[in-house]
Amino acid sequence: MLVDSHCHLNTKELLPDLDSVVARAMNAKVECFQTICTKLEEIPEILEIVDKYKNIYCSIGVHPHEVEKSEAITVDTLIKLSNSHPKIIGIGETGLDYYYERSQRDIQQDAFRSHIHTSQATNKPLIVHSRSADDDTIEILRSEMNNKPYKGLIHCFSSTKKLAEASLDMGLYISIAGIVTFKNADDLRDAVLYVPLDRLLIETDSPYLAPIPFRGQTNEPALVEHVARKIAEIKGVSFEEVARVTTENFYRLFFEKN
């Protein structure tokens, strides 16, 4: 069985035909999904999805692209929202994006810390987006970890080995998406080889980043199989082993109380 640890099921590409999307995923042996919040205005729509499908869970948070357009992102607000529904299991996605820089860096950093404080207060794992911001991501993660430990992962990992090493040192997980199948992703494949299998998760980030041979098409949770197969190829283990361990990792991270 497989888990898609990070997808966006409320998007216009997937929501209109969500019954079929879920059915195709189940046929591909995807047993569980986490649909990710990127702005607080999405929460009612996301909760409708998790109420309809027993195997879909969700997060709450504000993506770094959205933080400058959002109301004040306070820890009290995030804690209240995170405890508002039993199927909210993660905090995020949050983090830093200096590639597009659609929000000012200081606002991104403040929001990132608010999400971390929420994770610390609720014991719900932090879901981190980091693009072209490795040094600041590491500094904020580490300084907050030193203040009070928390759980989490770097989602859709496509950064440097430096970020992978620092994240692993802090006890975080690394989540791999379809980018790992792309022709020019040698550095990412090297990182996958470096990260222990028991610290890896898999995701689609659908409807974005469809893996080869579907690149350019709408991505969906059924295609997470191709991510698992590529990881198996890189690590020289069976597909079944990658499916089993990444599924166990997901449940350990998001459902074990520790």
PLY file of the C-alpha trace (Angstrom):
ply
format ascii 1.0
element vertex 258
property float x
property float y
property float z
element edge 257
property int vertex1
property int vertex2
end_header
0.00 0.00 0.00
1.04 3.62 -0.64
0.40 7.01 0.95
0.31 10.37 -0.83
1.55 12.54 2.01
1.06 15.87 0.22
-1.53 16.77 -2.42
-3.92 19.64 -3.14
-7.29 18.02 -3.78
-9.31 21.24 -3.57
-7.68 22.73 -6.67
-9.64 23.41 -9.85
-7.78 20.63 -11.65
-8.85 17.88 -9.22
-11.92 18.94 -7.24
-14.54 18.79 -10.05
-13.85 15.07 -10.61
-12.62 14.12 -7.15
-14.59 10.87 -6.91
-12.76 9.58 -9.98
-9.40 10.90 -8.73
-9.86 9.03 -5.45
-11.05 5.87 -7.23
-7.99 5.83 -9.49
-5.74 6.27 -6.47
-7.40 3.42 -4.62
-6.99 1.22 -7.71
-3.28 2.10 -7.60
-3.20 0.95 -3.94
-2.93 4.45 -2.46
-4.60 3.92 0.90
-4.31 7.36 2.47
-3.89 11.00 1.41
-3.13 14.30 3.10
-4.58 17.30 1.30
-2.65 20.44 2.14
-3.90 23.89 3.06
-2.17 26.91 1.50
-4.40 29.71 2.82
-6.92 29.86 5.63
-9.78 30.71 3.29
-9.51 27.17 1.90
-10.25 25.45 5.19
-14.07 25.04 4.81
-13.62 23.48 1.35
-10.83 21.20 2.59
-12.90 20.04 5.57
-15.75 19.13 3.23
-13.33 16.82 1.42
-12.05 15.09 4.55
-15.60 14.67 5.84
-16.61 12.94 2.60
-13.70 10.50 2.28
-12.62 8.41 5.25
-9.04 7.94 3.98
-8.26 11.64 3.40
-6.73 13.85 6.08
-5.56 17.45 5.92
-3.33 20.20 7.26
-3.90 23.86 8.08
-1.50 26.65 7.28
-0.50 29.47 4.98
1.96 28.98 2.12
4.81 31.52 1.98
3.39 32.88 -1.29
0.16 33.77 0.54
1.35 35.19 3.86
1.55 38.81 2.77
-2.05 38.69 1.51
-3.40 36.97 4.63
-4.80 38.31 7.85
-2.36 38.32 10.75
-1.18 34.74 11.18
-1.13 34.40 14.96
-0.22 31.30 16.91
-3.52 31.48 18.81
-5.47 31.46 15.53
-3.46 28.57 14.11
-3.79 26.50 17.29
-7.54 27.06 17.40
-7.90 26.07 13.75
-5.64 23.04 14.08
-7.80 21.70 16.90
-11.09 22.39 15.12
-11.38 19.01 13.36
-10.04 15.53 14.21
-8.71 14.95 10.68
-6.37 17.95 10.75
-3.04 16.21 11.28
-0.38 18.67 10.04
0.69 22.31 10.29
1.48 23.95 6.96
2.50 24.15 4.37
4.73 26.88 5.66
8.31 27.94 5.13
10.33 30.22 2.89
10.32 30.81 -0.86
12.96 33.25 -2.06
12.73 32.03 -5.67
9.46 33.77 -6.52
9.45 35.98 -3.41
5.74 36.76 -3.68
5.80 37.81 -0.01
8.45 39.90 1.69
11.14 37.83 3.40
10.57 39.20 6.91
6.83 38.45 6.66
7.60 34.92 5.46
9.99 34.39 8.35
7.52 35.66 10.95
4.77 33.41 9.58
7.16 30.45 9.48
7.96 30.89 13.16
4.25 31.16 14.01
3.62 27.83 12.31
6.54 26.24 14.17
5.19 27.51 17.49
1.83 26.01 16.58
3.48 22.68 15.82
5.27 22.81 19.17
2.03 23.60 21.02
-0.13 20.97 19.30
2.43 18.19 18.64
1.22 18.11 15.03
4.02 17.80 12.46
5.29 20.84 10.58
5.14 20.69 6.76
7.96 22.83 5.37
8.29 24.41 1.92
11.81 25.68 1.16
12.96 27.07 -2.16
16.15 29.07 -2.71
16.21 29.72 1.04
18.25 26.91 2.55
20.35 28.96 4.96
17.43 30.86 6.49
15.29 27.71 6.57
17.99 25.86 8.49
18.59 28.77 10.88
14.92 29.14 11.76
14.26 25.39 12.05
17.33 24.89 14.23
16.83 27.89 16.52
13.22 26.92 17.17
14.16 23.25 17.64
16.67 24.32 20.29
13.90 26.23 22.09
11.43 23.32 22.03
11.46 20.13 19.93
8.84 19.51 17.26
8.18 16.99 14.49
8.05 17.66 10.78
9.24 17.18 7.24
10.69 19.04 4.30
8.10 18.56 1.59
8.82 18.16 -2.13
12.53 18.16 -1.38
14.57 19.65 -4.23
17.28 21.52 -2.34
20.89 20.95 -1.37
22.47 18.13 0.60
23.17 20.78 3.26
19.44 21.15 3.93
18.96 17.37 3.92
21.80 16.88 6.43
20.54 19.62 8.74
16.97 18.34 8.57
17.99 14.79 9.38
20.16 16.01 12.25
17.07 17.70 13.70
15.03 14.52 13.40
12.92 15.73 10.48
11.76 13.62 7.55
12.31 14.28 3.83
9.41 13.94 1.38
10.08 13.23 -2.29
7.81 14.16 -5.20
7.80 13.55 -8.96
10.78 15.83 -9.54
12.96 12.82 -8.69
11.98 11.29 -12.07
12.97 14.36 -14.11
15.93 14.07 -16.47
17.88 16.96 -14.89
17.32 15.92 -11.24
20.66 14.20 -10.64
21.37 16.23 -7.49
18.01 15.23 -6.05
18.65 11.59 -6.85
21.99 11.88 -5.05
20.13 13.28 -2.03
17.66 10.38 -2.12
20.58 7.97 -2.10
21.95 9.78 0.97
18.72 9.94 3.02
17.95 6.71 4.94
14.81 4.97 3.73
13.31 5.13 7.22
13.33 8.94 7.00
11.68 9.25 3.57
8.06 9.98 2.65
6.55 10.17 -0.82
4.07 12.62 -2.30
2.66 13.93 -5.55
2.15 17.63 -4.71
-0.66 17.15 -7.22
-1.97 18.67 -9.40
1.60 19.90 -9.93
4.87 18.16 -10.88
3.57 15.04 -12.60
6.31 12.41 -12.80
7.82 11.01 -15.96
6.18 9.73 -18.19
3.26 12.06 -17.36
5.20 15.32 -17.14
3.16 18.26 -18.41
-0.13 16.58 -17.52
-2.26 17.07 -14.43
-0.74 15.16 -11.56
-2.92 13.14 -9.17
-2.42 10.82 -6.17
-2.52 7.62 -8.25
0.83 8.65 -9.76
2.67 8.53 -6.42
3.53 4.96 -7.42
6.03 6.33 -9.93
7.82 8.26 -7.19
8.12 5.10 -5.12
9.40 3.11 -8.08
12.09 5.69 -8.82
13.23 5.70 -5.19
13.41 1.90 -5.30
15.57 2.10 -8.41
17.90 4.66 -6.85
18.31 2.75 -3.61
18.49 -0.70 -5.17
15.58 -2.10 -3.17
12.19 -3.44 -4.18
9.19 -1.25 -4.91
7.31 -3.18 -2.23
9.94 -2.26 0.36
9.75 1.44 -0.50
5.94 1.33 -0.38
5.95 -0.42 3.00
8.57 1.75 4.69
7.33 5.13 3.41
3.80 4.21 4.50
5.05 3.23 7.94
7.01 6.49 8.12
3.89 8.52 7.32
1.83 6.88 10.04
4.68 7.15 12.54
5.14 10.85 11.88
1.51 11.94 11.71
-0.31 9.54 14.01
2.06 8.39 16.77
1.82 10.51 19.92
5.37 11.22 20.99
0 1
1 2
2 3
3 4
4 5
5 6
6 7
7 8
8 9
9 10
10 11
11 12
12 13
13 14
14 15
15 16
16 17
17 18
18 19
19 20
20 21
21 22
22 23
23 24
24 25
25 26
26 27
27 28
28 29
29 30
30 31
31 32
32 33
33 34
34 35
35 36
36 37
37 38
38 39
39 40
40 41
41 42
42 43
43 44
44 45
45 46
46 47
47 48
48 49
49 50
50 51
51 52
52 53
53 54
54 55
55 56
56 57
57 58
58 59
59 60
60 61
61 62
62 63
63 64
64 65
65 66
66 67
67 68
68 69
69 70
70 71
71 72
72 73
73 74
74 75
75 76
76 77
77 78
78 79
79 80
80 81
81 82
82 83
83 84
84 85
85 86
86 87
87 88
88 89
89 90
90 91
91 92
92 93
93 94
94 95
95 96
96 97
97 98
98 99
99 100
100 101
101 102
102 103
103 104
104 105
105 106
106 107
107 108
108 109
109 110
110 111
111 112
112 113
113 114
114 115
115 116
116 117
117 118
118 119
119 120
120 121
121 122
122 123
123 124
124 125
125 126
126 127
127 128
128 129
129 130
130 131
131 132
132 133
133 134
134 135
135 136
136 137
137 138
138 139
139 140
140 141
141 142
142 143
143 144
144 145
145 146
146 147
147 148
148 149
149 150
150 151
151 152
152 153
153 154
154 155
155 156
156 157
157 158
158 159
159 160
160 161
161 162
162 163
163 164
164 165
165 166
166 167
167 168
168 169
169 170
170 171
171 172
172 173
173 174
174 175
175 176
176 177
177 178
178 179
179 180
180 181
181 182
182 183
183 184
184 185
185 186
186 187
187 188
188 189
189 190
190 191
191 192
192 193
193 194
194 195
195 196
196 197
197 198
198 199
199 200
200 201
201 202
202 203
203 204
204 205
205 206
206 207
207 208
208 209
209 210
210 211
211 212
212 213
213 214
214 215
215 216
216 217
217 218
218 219
219 220
220 221
221 222
222 223
223 224
224 225
225 226
226 227
227 228
228 229
229 230
230 231
231 232
232 233
233 234
234 235
235 236
236 237
237 238
238 239
239 240
240 241
241 242
242 243
243 244
244 245
245 246
246 247
247 248
248 249
249 250
250 251
251 252
252 253
253 254
254 255
255 256
256 257
